[in-house]
Amino acid sequence: MGGSGGPISPRRTPEQVENQMRRAKEQAFDAGFRTTLAAELDELLGKFNNRDTKLVEGRIAELKQFVSDELDSSIDSFFGGSVAKHTYVDGLSDIDTLFVVKAGHLESNSPAELLRKFVDLVSNKLGQGAQVSAGQMAITIAYPDGMEIQVLPALQGDGGRLKVASASNDGWSSIAPRKFQEALTKRNQECGGKLVPMIKLAKAIIATLPEPQRLSGYHVESLAVDAFRNYTGLKTTGDMLVEFFSRSKTIVQSPIKDSTGQSVHVDEYLGAENSVDRLRRSVVLERIEKRMRNATISNSVPIWRSLFGIDE
């Protein structure tokens, strides 16, 4: 038998062929669309961030002073700046400020009693100037001008450990929010400052989903910190949004350890690894990823806008 020929290429799977064709299509799309998309996403970010920062800071300072005087306890506040203007989860990552109160005589209060105390104090202070309500963990103050501020009350014990109302039961959760904040800040720096804007946009997209399909705000942030570890791709919000949903569809299938100590896992509400809820969320994330890729390949701003619930 004659002939030798070159080495035989390994047989590619249908998935490998599909991925190669997809990458070729994406590389071929009009380079100018990336600029167009970046401008569109920047405009959306501007709308989501459309808050009077100085007014927010002033109102928080006023509340802090009043509550401190009424409780006869010094209050430290941090973890400021909501990750999204319109939040959909009453949880740790979506608050505007954490009010840390020295436990003292409040130590015997239940989480519900502490929240009610804060609601009563703030309601009495603001009177008709705002509507005050309590969620599972935080209180929300709605002002007549449309601004909403979320405050998470926390007690600090003798050892300095913080505890807040649990998101999943009627008890307390010990937390270390600075640890997660530091991890998020570090990853954001590694991504050229684009990770936090990307998270805001991802949460805005997820907020359009039916409630049973959503991920919690804290979960989205934790997914992003995990998904962009050692990221070497393009550092633009558009490219990173696609990458976030692409990687998260796999990561979401397994529990993520909670670095704040708020619970054992960030996403315990989805159950064990490969649970039905996890697999359903994975399918939803994959569907969003495909819509993004199709919108990019077809140079379609309207399809991208529809992901945020905006119809032309």
Salt bridges, closest charged atoms under 4 A:
GLU26 OE2 - ARG22 NE 3.75
GLU26 OE2 - ARG293 NH1 2.57
GLU40 OE2 - ARG305 NH1 2.33
GLU43 OE2 - LYS47 NZ 3.85
GLU62 OE2 - LYS125 NZ 3.99
ASP94 OD1 - LYS203 NZ 2.46
ASP96 OD1 - ARG51 NH1 2.70
GLU107 OE2 - LYS163 NZ 3.66
ASP120 OD1 - ARG116 NH1 3.75
ASP145 OD2 - ARG59 NH2 3.02
GLU190 OE2 - LYS186 NZ 2.59
GLU190 OE1 - ARG187 NH1 2.86
GLU221 OE2 - LYS203 NZ 3.81
ASP226 OD1 - ARG229 NH1 2.78
ASP239 OD2 - ARG34 NE 2.99
GLU243 OE2 - ARG247 NE 2.60
ASP267 OD2 - HIS219 NE2 3.38
ASP267 OD2 - ARG278 NH1 2.84
GLU286 OE2 - LYS290 NZ 3.94
GLU289 OE1 - LYS249 NZ 2.83
GLU289 OE2 - ARG293 NE 2.85
GLU312 OE2 - ARG305 NE 2.58
